[in-house]
């Protein structure tokens, strides 16, 4: 698709330049074909994302439920994260040091709008499969964004679509939206997330969101239908709200603003610490990745040990006293049967 050139704004008309820019983008040759292509790639991307999430969910059950049970434990022991995250650190360290793309972006840097190249897809999938089911404290959002964008570019290459920067950006966003809608169960949430990730505004944002909403809507439809048909669980992040829905008042909205402000202040030092750790790991990827994985495993093991000891020393709940046998009724004066319950006399 050819990049439209900006037109000067006619002063007497008073029409804003953003509206002219948006009109040129939407009427540009090939933009309708981009919309059609975005709708089509939403189907395979959502199906691949579905099986990717199902695989992660099943591996998590195997490592944390079935394997300890087969080894003779009712549940995973407190030290269980140590060997699992050691294995995860070794695999992720090898992937980050040897495969194209380094296994995906650095989580401390946040999500990025740039689409993953098809050559980096194997590293992203392997790193996610080796870290998330084994206990890495990361969500599947970033691997899904990378998977969706990379698959969209792969389909672009297979169909021999021109690889212009604008087509690459539009298709990458559409593929990422189709994949991320799978985990949240709602295409609108995927669109809001992509707005934060893209970091653009004005007419360009609207032009990017149209293919993203189209692909995520079709992808969410396919994902929902396929999930109900197979009955498989994916561990989605959609919320199940009680019915009837709770009523929001102005105080609730003010509380959300206050919580967001506090979280922003508290999380900024955490992100800075994460960037420093990422810079530290980049010096010697394999051994320092394993070291960080063992550090996270030690924190998880200590937490499991403390919480289990606290539950063990907690006194059992005292059962409520059982109701006694009913008081037999006895005949009163005049042959009337009265209850054994005493009633106060009236004076």
N, C-alpha and C positions, 0 to 999 in steps of 0.2 A: 504494500500500500504506500502510495506516494505521500510524503510529508507535505501537508498543505502550507502555503506561504501566507503570512499574515497580511490583511488588507488594511489600509488606513481607514480610520473612522471618519465618517462624514459629520462634520460639526453641526450643521443645521438639524440633522435627524435626531441627535442626542442619544443614539443607540449605543450602549456600552460596548467596548471593544471585546469583552469576554463573550458576549452573545455572538458576535461575528466569528470569533475564533471557534466557538463550539459548533456553529453552523457549518463552518468549513471542514471541521473534523468529521462530523456526521455525514456530510455530503461528499466526502473524499472518495475517490475511486477505490473500491475494494473493502470499504468498511462494512458493508452489508455482508460480504463474503466472510469477513472476520467474525461477525456475529453468528453466521451459520456454522462456521468451523468451530466456534466456541461451544455452541450447543451440541455438536457432534462429539467433541472430545470429552464433554462432561460424562458421557455414558461409560467409555472404557476406563477413564480415570477413577470414577466412583467405584466401579467393580474391582479394580486393582487395589484401591484404598480399602475396600471392604475386606478383601482376603488378607491384606497386610495387617489390619487391626485384629482380625480373627486369629491370625498366626501369633501375634504378640500376646493376645489374651490366653490362648491355649498354652503357649510356652510358660507364661507366668504361673498358670495352674500346675503345670508339670513340675517346675522347679521349687515352688513354695508350698504345694499341697501334696501332690502325688508322690514325689521323690522322698520327702521325709516320712510319709506313711509307709512306703515300701521298705524303708530302712528301720522301721520299728518305732517311730515316734508318732504320737497323736497329732502333734503340730511341730513346726520347725523350731529347733532349739535356739536359744538366744544368740549363739555364735554363728548361726547359719549364714548371715550376710558376709562373713569374712571370706570363706572359700568362693562363694558365688561372685562377689565383686572383684576378687583377685583374678578369676578367669575373665570377667568382663574387662578389667583393665588391660590384661595382656592382649586380648583380641582387638579392643578399640585402639590401643597403642600401635599395634602392627598395622591396622587399617589407616590410621591417621598418618603414619610415617611412610607408607608404601603405595597406597592406592590413590588414584586421581581424585582430587577434591578433598582429601583429608577426612573423609567420613562425614562431610557436612560442615556447616558454619560453626563458629565458636558460640556456645550458648550465652556466654557473658556479654556478647555484643548485641544480643537481641535478634529479633527476626528481621530479615532483609527482603527487599522487594525483588532483587535480581533473581532470575530463574536459574535453576541448577542445570548445568549442561548434561546431556545424555551420558557422557563418559563418566560423570561423577555419580550416577545413580547406583551402581553396585556398591560403592563405598558407603553411601548414605543408608541403603537398606541393610547392609551387613552390620554397620555400626549400631543402628537402631535395634536390630534383632539381638545383638550381643550385649547391649547395655540395658535397655528398658525391661525385658523380662527378668534379668538377673539382679535387679534392685537399684538401678541408677535413678536418682531422684530427678527425673526429667519427664515431661509430658510428651505425647506423640505429635504435638502441634508442628514443631519445626521439621521433623522428618516428613510429615504429610505435606507441608508447604513445598519442601524440596522435591518430594516424589511427584506431586501434581505438576509443578512447573517443569521438571525434567521430562515427564511423560508427554506433556504438551509439545515441547520442543522436539522430542523424538518422533511424534506423529507428524510434526511439521516437516521434518527431514524425510520421512517415509513418503509423504505426499508431494514432496518437491515444491513446497511453498517457498516463495522468496524470503530469505532470512534478513529482512531489513530490521533496523533497531526498533521501529514502531511495532511491527508485527511480532517481533520477539517479546516485547514488553506486554502487549495485549494478550498474546496466547499464554505467556508465562503466568500472568495474573489470573487468567481464566482457569488454567489447570490447577493452580494453587487453591483457588476458591472452590473448585469442585471437590478437591481432596479434603480441604479443611471443613467443608460442610458436613462431611461424613462423621466426624468426631463430635461435632456440636449438635447435629441433628436439625440444623436450621440454616438456610442459605443467608438470611439477613445477618446472623452473627458472623458468618464468614466474610461478608461484605464489610462489616464494621471493623473486623480485624485487619482486613486488607487496606482499609483507609488508614489505619494507624501504621501499617507496615510500609505502604507506598511513600508516604511523606510528601504527597503532592496535593494540589488544590486547584480550584477553578475549573475551567473547561476540560483540562486534561484528566482531572479526577473523574468527572462524569463520563468521559469517553472510555476510561479504563474500567469503571464500575459496570457499564452496560454488558460487556462480554463476561465479566466475572459473575454478575448476578444471573445471567442466562445459564452459564455452565453450572454454577452451584445449585440453582433451582432444579435443573434436570438431573444433576448428580444426586441431590438429596432425594428426589423422587425415586430414582433407580435404587439408591442405597437402602431406602426404607422398605421398598417392595421386596428387594432381594433378601434383606435381613429377616423379614417376616416369613418369607417363603422357606428359607433354610432353617430358621429357628436358632441360628448361631449367635453367640454373644460377641460383641466387639469392645465392650468396656467404654461406651460413649460417655461424654461429659455433659449430656443434656440433663437439665434439672426436672425432677418430677415435683410439681407444685401441688399443694393440697387444694382440694375443691370444697367449697367455693374459694376462689382466689382471695387472699387477704387484701383488705382495703388499705391503700397508701394514703398517708396524710402528709402535710408539709414537714412535720418533724422527721419522718422517715427520709425524705429527700435531703434534709439538712444533715442528718446523720451520715448518709452516704458521702456527701461532700467532705465532711470532717474526717471520715475514715480514709477516704482517698488521699487527702492531704497528709495525714499521719503516715500512711503507707509510703507515699512518695518520699517523705523525709527519712524514714527508716530504711527504705530499700536502696537509696542512693549509695550509702557506704557499702552495702552488700554487693552491689554491682561493681563498684570500684575495686573491692577485694577480689571479685571474680575476674576482672580484667588483669589484675596483678598475678593471679594464679595462672591465667592463660598465658601471660608473657613468660612466667617461670617454666611452664610445661613446654613451651615452644623451643627451649634450648636443647633439651634431651627428651624427645617425645615419649618413647617407650617406657623407660624406668620411672619418669615422673608421672606419667599417666597411671601406672600401677600404684605409685605412692599415693596419689590423690584418691584412687579407688579404695585403697586400704583405709585411708583416713575417713572416707564416707562410711565404709563398712564398720569401722570402730565406733563411730557415732551411733549408727543404727543398732549395733550390738549392745552398747551401753544403755541406750534407751529401752531396748527390749528387756534387758536384765532388770533395770530399775522398775519398770512397770509391772513385770511379772512378780517381783518380790513384794511390791506394794499390794498387788491383788492377793498374794498368798497370805500376808499378815492381816488382811482386812477381815474382820469377824463376819461370819455368815449371818445372813439376814434372819431375824427371829420370826418364825411363822406366826401368823395370827392365831389366837386361841380358837379352838374349834367350838362350835355352838353346842351347848349341853343338851341333854335329852329334854324333850318338852315336859312341862309340868302337867301331870294328869289332872283332868277335870274331875271335880267332885260335886256331888249333888248338894245344893243349898236348901234353904228353907222352902218348903212347899214343893219339893221334888225338882226344883229348877237346877239345871247344870250351870255352874259358873266357872269361869276360867281361873287358873291358879294365879293369875296376875293380880296383884294388890292394887286397888284403886283408893286414892285418898278419900276419906270421909269429908263430907261437907258439914261444916258447923253452922 
